[in-house]
Amino acid sequence: MFWPRVAHFLLWLGRWEVIGRPPDLLKAVIIGAPHTSYWDGYWALVYKVAVGLDVKFYVKKSLFWFPLNVLLKGLGAVPLDRSKAGRAVEHTIEVLNRNDRYFFGLAPEGTRRKMPGWKSGFYRIAEGAAVPVVLGFFDYRNKRLGLGPTITLTGDADADLRIIRSFYESTSGRRPELATPAVFVKNHRKAAAKSDA
């Protein structure tokens, strides 16, 4: 009970209103958006500890050195080898299928920079493992963060994204000018290169 109390105190200090509790589900993909700042990761972890949410998330493998690796594992981090990142979706689907209970969290944008659209990884993972998507959010304008509705995907990505987008329209990231629109871009890498040009 010590660490959850510390986490609740930190949220109180930050003047956050905590919304939602861990979902009553065995498995899910939990997305956190809008992701526009380093602070998002910090507050997501504080929220996770405060409400007792057992969620796993990827962290680059190079950060897994002693003693940091002990802390990261305790928080739910899973090492990701960036050279094999192309297999991350398939690997996550396998892990979800292998476990009776598993929550996997990620930022759908994949970066804090403004991009033309979200990466489709979260959708492909949820669809491939036949699990719902829980909408986690940061709303810095209204100082609210937590978990919103649970979405069961239909296979119609455009229709599903319309529902997801309508939820996030009322939220505001720490740096709203860096918010990435909740749309899928056909070739994300090419689009990203264009946005950098």
C-alpha positions in Angstrom: 0.0 0.0 0.0 3.0 2.4 0.4 3.7 3.0 -3.3 0.0 3.5 -4.3 -0.3 6.1 -1.6 2.9 7.8 -2.8 1.5 7.8 -6.4 -1.9 9.2 -5.2 0.0 11.9 -3.3 2.0 12.8 -6.5 -1.2 13.0 -8.5 -2.7 15.2 -5.8 0.4 17.4 -5.9 0.1 17.6 -9.7 -3.6 18.6 -9.2 -4.8 15.7 -11.4 -8.3 14.4 -11.3 -8.0 10.6 -11.7 -10.6 9.0 -14.0 -11.4 5.3 -14.3 -10.1 2.2 -12.6 -8.4 -0.9 -14.1 -10.8 -2.5 -16.6 -12.8 -5.6 -15.6 -11.2 -7.5 -18.5 -8.7 -10.4 -18.8 -6.9 -8.9 -21.7 -6.7 -5.6 -23.6 -4.6 -3.2 -25.5 -4.5 0.1 -23.6 -3.6 3.2 -25.6 -2.5 6.5 -24.1 -3.1 9.7 -26.1 -2.5 12.5 -26.9 1.2 11.8 -26.5 3.0 15.2 -26.9 5.5 15.3 -24.0 8.0 13.3 -21.9 5.7 14.1 -19.0 3.1 11.7 -20.4 5.1 8.6 -19.6 5.8 9.9 -16.1 2.1 10.6 -15.3 1.0 7.3 -17.0 3.3 5.4 -14.6 2.2 7.3 -11.6 -1.5 6.6 -12.5 -0.6 2.9 -13.1 0.9 2.6 -9.6 -1.9 4.6 -8.0 -4.8 2.5 -9.3 -2.9 -0.8 -9.4 -3.0 -1.3 -13.1 -0.9 -4.3 -14.2 0.0 -3.2 -17.7 3.1 -4.1 -19.8 4.8 -1.7 -22.2 7.9 -1.7 -24.4 11.1 0.2 -23.5 14.2 0.2 -25.7 16.5 -2.7 -24.7 19.5 -0.3 -24.2 17.9 1.0 -21.0 17.9 -2.4 -19.4 21.2 -2.1 -17.5 21.6 -2.7 -13.7 20.1 -1.3 -11.5 17.7 0.6 -13.9 16.4 -2.8 -15.3 15.1 -3.8 -11.8 13.0 -0.6 -11.6 11.8 -0.9 -15.2 10.7 -4.5 -14.8 9.0 -3.7 -11.6 7.0 -1.0 -13.4 6.0 -3.4 -16.2 8.5 -2.6 -18.9 9.5 -5.2 -21.4 12.8 -4.7 -23.4 12.4 -4.1 -27.1 15.3 -4.6 -29.5 14.8 -1.8 -31.9 16.7 -3.7 -34.7 13.8 -6.3 -34.5 11.0 -3.8 -34.0 9.3 -4.9 -37.2 8.2 -8.1 -35.4 6.9 -6.3 -32.3 3.2 -6.5 -33.5 3.4 -10.3 -34.1 5.3 -10.9 -30.9 2.8 -8.9 -28.8 -0.1 -10.9 -30.4 1.7 -14.1 -29.5 2.2 -12.9 -25.9 -1.5 -11.9 -25.5 -2.6 -15.3 -26.9 -0.2 -17.2 -24.6 -1.4 -15.5 -21.4 -4.7 -15.8 -19.5 -4.5 -12.2 -18.3 -2.4 -9.5 -20.0 -2.8 -5.7 -20.5 -0.4 -4.1 -23.1 0.0 -0.4 -23.2 1.4 2.0 -25.8 1.1 5.5 -27.3 -0.7 5.1 -30.7 1.3 8.0 -32.2 4.6 6.2 -31.5 6.4 9.5 -30.9 5.9 12.9 -29.2 6.4 14.8 -32.5 3.5 15.9 -34.6 2.9 13.3 -37.4 0.4 13.0 -40.2 -1.4 10.2 -38.4 -1.2 7.4 -35.8 0.7 4.2 -36.3 -1.6 1.2 -36.8 0.3 -1.2 -34.5 -2.2 -0.9 -31.6 -5.1 -1.8 -33.9 -3.3 -4.7 -35.6 -2.3 -6.1 -32.1 -5.9 -5.8 -30.8 -7.4 -7.2 -33.9 -4.8 -10.1 -34.2 -5.3 -11.1 -30.6 -9.1 -10.5 -30.6 -8.9 -8.2 -27.6 -10.6 -4.8 -26.9 -8.9 -1.4 -26.9 -9.1 0.7 -23.8 -8.8 4.5 -24.3 -6.3 5.9 -21.9 -6.0 9.7 -22.0 -4.1 12.8 -20.8 -6.1 16.1 -20.6 -3.7 18.7 -19.4 -6.1 21.6 -20.0 -8.7 20.2 -17.6 -6.1 18.3 -15.4 -7.7 14.9 -15.9 -6.1 11.6 -16.8 -7.1 8.0 -16.7 -9.0 5.4 -18.6 -12.0 6.1 -20.8 -14.3 3.7 -22.7 -13.4 0.2 -24.0 -13.8 -0.3 -27.7 -14.5 -3.6 -29.4 -13.0 -3.4 -32.8 -15.3 -4.2 -35.8 -12.6 -4.7 -38.4 -13.7 -1.5 -40.1 -10.7 0.6 -39.2 -12.2 3.9 -40.5 -15.4 3.4 -38.5 -13.5 2.3 -35.3 -11.2 5.3 -35.6 -14.1 7.7 -35.9 -15.4 6.5 -32.5 -11.9 6.7 -31.0 -11.3 10.1 -32.5 -14.6 11.5 -31.1 -13.5 10.5 -27.6 -10.1 12.2 -27.9 -11.5 15.4 -29.4 -12.2 16.7 -25.9 -8.7 16.0 -24.6 -5.6 18.3 -24.8 -2.0 17.2 -24.6 0.7 19.1 -22.7 1.8 20.6 -26.0 -1.4 20.7 -28.1 0.5 22.0 -31.2 2.2 18.6 -31.4 -1.0 16.5 -31.3 -1.1 13.9 -34.1 -4.5 13.3 -35.7 -6.2 10.0 -35.0 -6.1 8.7 -38.5 -4.1 5.9 -40.2 -1.6 6.9 -42.9 -1.0 4.3 -45.7 2.8 4.5 -45.5 3.6 5.9 -42.1 7.4 6.0 -42.7 7.1 7.9 -46.0 4.6 10.3 -44.4 6.9 10.8 -41.4 9.8 11.6 -43.7 7.6 14.2 -45.5 6.6 15.8 -42.2 10.3 16.2 -41.4 11.2 17.8 -44.7 
